[in-house]
Amino acid sequence: MDIGEIISDSIKYPSQDWKKIIILGILIILSIYLIIPIVLVMGYFFRILKSSIAGFDELPDFDEWGEMVIDGLKMFVVQFVYLLIPLIVIFVGAWASIASMSVTASGNVANPNLFLGLMGGTAIIGFILAIIFQLIGSIAVANMALNDSEFGAAFRFSEILELISMIGWGKYIIWYIVMIIIGIVFMVIASVLQIIPFIGMIIATLVVYPYLTMFSSRSLALLFGSSVELE
């Protein structure tokens, strides 16, 4: 499938069952106050990913909640680990920037250019690393879904890089940029809706955000499944 076909299918995918959109929206609302619903939202994202990679075109059911919690926790840990290195780089850079400061007797920073250079350089490097590791982390989660939720499959780096090569780095990056643009569009729609007191926020949370979640998972699954030679 080309990117246009992937996006077209993924946009239509959630609308086949609005009841499930509302259920996911309720979980998102509850996530504001409780931890478990957040894990369930991530678990359902993973369930869509898993079922779509397996070739199913229907939205999966909300059942086997315990399994969904476990899958959500696995997905959370994988994403956290893949963001850990960029976060460490940013933290170390910030610490080095602060450590580089020396104050003169008059209270001024002795070498502000060094401080600003270190801080700015670290932020740029951290941002680039975050994008790279997010790209790798997304396919890591997809590989975990492909391998029946096997946690270790998310950290077989050579295998994951090979899978990205099968997709094609160019196609993958273009898809990623398109997804960011669509995500921004959804966020703008949600922001406009929230201008309407109370009701707007409810519509945004019950419809827009869960729709975006389902769309994103389906899109990743189609990109992965249509490009990788599945056994």
N, C-alpha and C positions, 0 to 999 in steps of 0.2 A: 504493500500500500504506500502511496505517496503521502506527503504531509497533509495535503488538501483533503484527501479521503479520510485520513485519520481524524482530523479536526471535525469534518462533517459528521462522521459516525458518532464521535464522542459528544458532540453538541446535542444530537438527537437522543442519545442513549439514556440519560436520566428521565426524560419526559414519558417513558413507557409506563412508569408507575409513580404517580405523584404522592401516593400514600407513603411510599418508602422515602421520598424526599422529605416529607413532613416528619417522619420518625427520626431521620438523621438530623433534621433541624432541631427537634426537641432535645436530642443528645447534645448538640452544639450549645443550645441555651443552658442546659444543665452543666455543661463544661465550665461555664463562668464561675460556678459555685463549688463544683465537686471534681475530684481527680478521675474517678472511674469512668465517667462519660467521655472524657478526653481520650482515654485509652480505647474505649469502644468506637469512637469516631475513627481513630487510626486503624483499629481492627477491621472496621467495615471497608475503609479505603483499601486495606490489604486484601480483603475478601473479594472485592471487585477486581483487583489486580490479578488475583489468583484464578478466579473463574474466567475472566476474559482471556488470559493467557492460555487457559485450557480449551478455549474455543466456544464458550457459552456467551450468548448475546443478551440474555435476560439479566436484570438486576438480581443479585443474590438475596436470599431471605435474611431477615433478622431472627436468627435462631442460634442454638449452640453458643450462648453468650459467653460461657467460660472459655471456649476456644477463641472467640473474638477478642477477649481480654488478653489472652496469652499472645496472640498474634500482634495485637496493638502494642503490647509491652516490648516484644521483639523489635518491631518497627521503630519504636521510640529509641531503644538502645542503639540500634544500627545508625539512625540519623544522628544521635548524640555523638557517637564515636567518630563518625565521619566529619563532624564539625569541630571536634576537639582540637585537632592540629591547627586549623586556622585561628581558633580562640587562643591557643597557647602562644602562637606567633604574635598575635595582637597584644596579649598580656605582657609577654617578655619585652616586646618593643616599647610598650607604654612604661614599663618599669625602667628600662634602659634610658628612655627619654627623661624621665623624672630624675634618675640618678645622674644624668649628664648635667643637670642644672647646678650652677653655683651662684651664690648671691654675693654681690659686692657690699661693701660697708654702707653704701647709700641705699641698699635695699633693692637694687636692680639685678636682673638676671645677667650673669657675665657673658653668656654665649647663647642668646635666644635663637640664633639661626640653627645651631646644632640641635637644640631641643625641637624646634619646629620641623627640621629636616628628618630627624629620627621618627617623630610622631607621625608625620605625613607619609613617609616611606613605609613605615610599619603598617599603617592603615591601608595603603594601596596593596601591599603584598598580602596582607590578611584578607582583603576583599577578593583578590584574584584567587587565592588558595581556597576561599570559601566557595567560590563558583565552581572551581575544578573538583573539589571534594563533594559538592552537592551533585554534580553531574555523575561522578563515580558512585556516590551513595544511592542515587535513584535506581541505577542499574543493579546495584547490590541488593536492594529491596526486591526488585523484579526477579533477580536470580534466586532469592530466597523463596519467592512465591512459586517459581518454576520447580524448585526442588522440595515441594510439599512442606513448606515452612521450616526447612532445615536452617537453623541459626547460623551454622558455620559457612553455609553457601554465600552469605553476605560478606564474607571476609576472604574469599578465595580470589585474591587480587589479580593474579595472572589470568584467571578464567573470566573475571569481570571485564578486564581490559580487552580481552579477545572478543567478548560479546559486543563491547562498544565498537570495536573495529568492524565487526560484522554488520552492525547498524550503519556505521560510517560516521566519523567524527563530524564531517560537514553537515550531514543530514540531522544528526543529533543536536548540534548547536543551533541550526536553523529552527528545529522543532522547539528547542528550549526558549529561544527568543520569541517565537510565536506564542508560546504558552505564557510568557511574561506579559506580552501585550494583551492577550485575552484576559489574564488575571487582573490587569489594571482596569480593563473595561468593566469586568464584574464588580470590582471595588468601587468604581465610579457610580455604577448603577445602585449599589448598596448605599453609598453615601447620599445620593440624590433621594433615595427612598426614605432615608433616616431624617430628612428634613421634615417629613410628616411626623408629628408628635406620636410616639408610642406605636401606632399601627405600622408606620414605616419601618421602625426597628424590628418589629415582629415579622413583617414580610421579608425583610432582608435576611434575618437570622433563620427563619423557617424555610425559605425558598432559595435565595441567592447563594448563600454560603454552602448549603448542602449540595446544591446543583453544581457549584464550582468544584467541590470535593469529588463528586461522582465523575464529572467530566475529566478532571485531572487524572484520576486513577485509570479510567478507561483509555484515555489518550496514551498514557505511559505503557499500558498493557499492549495496545495495538502497535505502537512503535516498536516495542520489544518483540512481540510475537510475530509480526509480519516481516521482521528483518533477520531474526535469529533462527537458525536451523534447529527446531525443536525435535527432540527424540520422540 
